[in-house]
Amino acid sequence: MSGQRVALVTGASRGIGDHLVRALLGRGWAVVGLSRSGEVAAGAEGMPCDVTDADAVASVVEQVVDRHGRVDLLVNNAGLIEPEVPLWESEVDTWWQVMVTNVRGPYLLTRAVVPQMISAGGGRVVNINSGSGTRERSDLTAYCASKSALARITGGVAQAGAEHGVHAFDLAPGVVETDMTHSMRMHQDRTEWTSPQQVTELFLALAEGELDAFSGRMVRAGADDLDTLRRHAAEGLPDGARMLRLRPWGDDDPLSG
């Protein structure tokens, strides 16, 4: 077992996951990347895993902890998106698989990893979320619903983990040019993209503890300025800031509290 910080990253073989793995390696982390193929960037340890399979997840996490002694950072990045159609035109199994991958996957990984983080005195969970989780779309009901659910997981873990030194964050990566975004009709004419560097800069600040005041909250690459986030983290954040909340119609709304 080494003294390196240890990160476990899902969906690590390509796209945003590959960028996150390389960023961590560049900062000296020991990185274990999970993917269906087990292929990851050079310098990282790759392991095949279906993140929706509870037994497979439990086995992989046990192996990682046995080998490295701990997991300091969990990155739930693996995700799916469905074809862009109204809900009533969707294919049942395809729609539901988005929910399974984007919600069950992070649930299983977090459930398996956080207890050992607590035993080790703390850790961080970064969930790759999306602005789509904060609003509705007519043509991506599964994706939007799954990302809203993921934010609730993030918030619950942040609340329950606080007394144990466990922090959890939602990181929306903006619109990075990947196979997934190229497959989406909504981005077919896009010419401006969020750069991987914008994502990794913000991600590393979360991973390395600069923005722990944002635990349970969302930050977005390509929109958020890191110095501004650092300032808000130092000053403190109001209740509900950067969290999913019901918007009342006014002070007289009985649901405003």
HUDAVEN-V869710 format. One record per residue. N is the residue number from 0. RES is the residue in one small letter. SS is DSSP state (hx for helix, st for strand, lp for the rest). Layout:
n=N res=RES ss=SS
n=N res=RES ss=SS
//
This chain:
n=0 res=m ss=lp
n=1 res=s ss=lp
n=2 res=g ss=lp
n=3 res=q ss=lp
n=4 res=r ss=lp
n=5 res=v ss=st
n=6 res=a ss=st
n=7 res=l ss=st
n=8 res=v ss=st
n=9 res=t ss=st
n=10 res=g ss=lp
n=11 res=a ss=lp
n=12 res=s ss=lp
n=13 res=r ss=lp
n=14 res=g ss=hx
n=15 res=i ss=hx
n=16 res=g ss=hx
n=17 res=d ss=hx
n=18 res=h ss=hx
n=19 res=l ss=hx
n=20 res=v ss=hx
n=21 res=r ss=hx
n=22 res=a ss=hx
n=23 res=l ss=hx
n=24 res=l ss=hx
n=25 res=g ss=hx
n=26 res=r ss=lp
n=27 res=g ss=lp
n=28 res=w ss=lp
n=29 res=a ss=st
n=30 res=v ss=st
n=31 res=v ss=st
n=32 res=g ss=st
n=33 res=l ss=st
n=34 res=s ss=st
n=35 res=r ss=lp
n=36 res=s ss=lp
n=37 res=g ss=lp
n=38 res=e ss=lp
n=39 res=v ss=lp
n=40 res=a ss=lp
n=41 res=a ss=lp
n=42 res=g ss=lp
n=43 res=a ss=lp
n=44 res=e ss=st
n=45 res=g ss=st
n=46 res=m ss=st
n=47 res=p ss=st
n=48 res=c ss=lp
n=49 res=d ss=lp
n=50 res=v ss=lp
n=51 res=t ss=lp
n=52 res=d ss=lp
n=53 res=a ss=hx
n=54 res=d ss=hx
n=55 res=a ss=hx
n=56 res=v ss=hx
n=57 res=a ss=hx
n=58 res=s ss=hx
n=59 res=v ss=hx
n=60 res=v ss=hx
n=61 res=e ss=hx
n=62 res=q ss=hx
n=63 res=v ss=hx
n=64 res=v ss=hx
n=65 res=d ss=hx
n=66 res=r ss=hx
n=67 res=h ss=hx
n=68 res=g ss=lp
n=69 res=r ss=lp
n=70 res=v ss=lp
n=71 res=d ss=lp
n=72 res=l ss=st
n=73 res=l ss=st
n=74 res=v ss=st
n=75 res=n ss=st
n=76 res=n ss=lp
n=77 res=a ss=lp
n=78 res=g ss=lp
n=79 res=l ss=lp
n=80 res=i ss=lp
n=81 res=e ss=lp
n=82 res=p ss=lp
n=83 res=e ss=lp
n=84 res=v ss=lp
n=85 res=p ss=lp
n=86 res=l ss=hx
n=87 res=w ss=hx
n=88 res=e ss=hx
n=89 res=s ss=lp
n=90 res=e ss=lp
n=91 res=v ss=hx
n=92 res=d ss=hx
n=93 res=t ss=hx
n=94 res=w ss=hx
n=95 res=w ss=hx
n=96 res=q ss=hx
n=97 res=v ss=hx
n=98 res=m ss=hx
n=99 res=v ss=hx
n=100 res=t ss=hx
n=101 res=n ss=hx
n=102 res=v ss=hx
n=103 res=r ss=hx
n=104 res=g ss=hx
n=105 res=p ss=hx
n=106 res=y ss=hx
n=107 res=l ss=hx
n=108 res=l ss=hx
n=109 res=t ss=hx
n=110 res=r ss=hx
n=111 res=a ss=hx
n=112 res=v ss=hx
n=113 res=v ss=hx
n=114 res=p ss=hx
n=115 res=q ss=hx
n=116 res=m ss=hx
n=117 res=i ss=hx
n=118 res=s ss=hx
n=119 res=a ss=hx
n=120 res=g ss=lp
n=121 res=g ss=lp
n=122 res=g ss=st
n=123 res=r ss=st
n=124 res=v ss=st
n=125 res=v ss=st
n=126 res=n ss=st
n=127 res=i ss=st
n=128 res=n ss=st
n=129 res=s ss=lp
n=130 res=g ss=hx
n=131 res=s ss=hx
n=132 res=g ss=hx
n=133 res=t ss=hx
n=134 res=r ss=lp
n=135 res=e ss=lp
n=136 res=r ss=lp
n=137 res=s ss=lp
n=138 res=d ss=lp
n=139 res=l ss=lp
n=140 res=t ss=hx
n=141 res=a ss=hx
n=142 res=y ss=hx
n=143 res=c ss=hx
n=144 res=a ss=hx
n=145 res=s ss=hx
n=146 res=k ss=hx
n=147 res=s ss=hx
n=148 res=a ss=hx
n=149 res=l ss=hx
n=150 res=a ss=hx
n=151 res=r ss=hx
n=152 res=i ss=hx
n=153 res=t ss=hx
n=154 res=g ss=hx
n=155 res=g ss=hx
n=156 res=v ss=hx
n=157 res=a ss=hx
n=158 res=q ss=hx
n=159 res=a ss=hx
n=160 res=g ss=hx
n=161 res=a ss=hx
n=162 res=e ss=hx
n=163 res=h ss=hx
n=164 res=g ss=lp
n=165 res=v ss=st
n=166 res=h ss=st
n=167 res=a ss=st
n=168 res=f ss=st
n=169 res=d ss=st
n=170 res=l ss=st
n=171 res=a ss=st
n=172 res=p ss=lp
n=173 res=g ss=lp
n=174 res=v ss=lp
n=175 res=v ss=lp
n=176 res=e ss=lp
n=177 res=t ss=lp
n=178 res=d ss=hx
n=179 res=m ss=hx
n=180 res=t ss=hx
n=181 res=h ss=hx
n=182 res=s ss=lp
n=183 res=m ss=lp
n=184 res=r ss=hx
n=185 res=m ss=hx
n=186 res=h ss=hx
n=187 res=q ss=lp
n=188 res=d ss=lp
n=189 res=r ss=lp
n=190 res=t ss=lp
n=191 res=e ss=lp
n=192 res=w ss=lp
n=193 res=t ss=lp
n=194 res=s ss=lp
n=195 res=p ss=hx
n=196 res=q ss=hx
n=197 res=q ss=hx
n=198 res=v ss=hx
n=199 res=t ss=hx
n=200 res=e ss=hx
n=201 res=l ss=hx
n=202 res=f ss=hx
n=203 res=l ss=hx
n=204 res=a ss=hx
n=205 res=l ss=hx
n=206 res=a ss=hx
n=207 res=e ss=lp
n=208 res=g ss=lp
n=209 res=e ss=lp
n=210 res=l ss=lp
n=211 res=d ss=hx
n=212 res=a ss=hx
n=213 res=f ss=hx
n=214 res=s ss=lp
n=215 res=g ss=lp
n=216 res=r ss=lp
n=217 res=m ss=st
n=218 res=v ss=st
n=219 res=r ss=st
n=220 res=a ss=lp
n=221 res=g ss=lp
n=222 res=a ss=lp
n=223 res=d ss=lp
n=224 res=d ss=lp
n=225 res=l ss=hx
n=226 res=d ss=hx
n=227 res=t ss=hx
n=228 res=l ss=hx
n=229 res=r ss=hx
n=230 res=r ss=hx
n=231 res=h ss=hx
n=232 res=a ss=hx
n=233 res=a ss=hx
n=234 res=e ss=hx
n=235 res=g ss=lp
n=236 res=l ss=lp
n=237 res=p ss=lp
n=238 res=d ss=lp
n=239 res=g ss=lp
n=240 res=a ss=lp
n=241 res=r ss=lp
n=242 res=m ss=lp
n=243 res=l ss=lp
n=244 res=r ss=lp
n=245 res=l ss=lp
n=246 res=r ss=lp
n=247 res=p ss=lp
n=248 res=w ss=lp
n=249 res=g ss=lp
n=250 res=d ss=lp
n=251 res=d ss=lp
n=252 res=d ss=lp
n=253 res=p ss=lp
n=254 res=l ss=lp
n=255 res=s ss=lp
n=256 res=g ss=lp
//
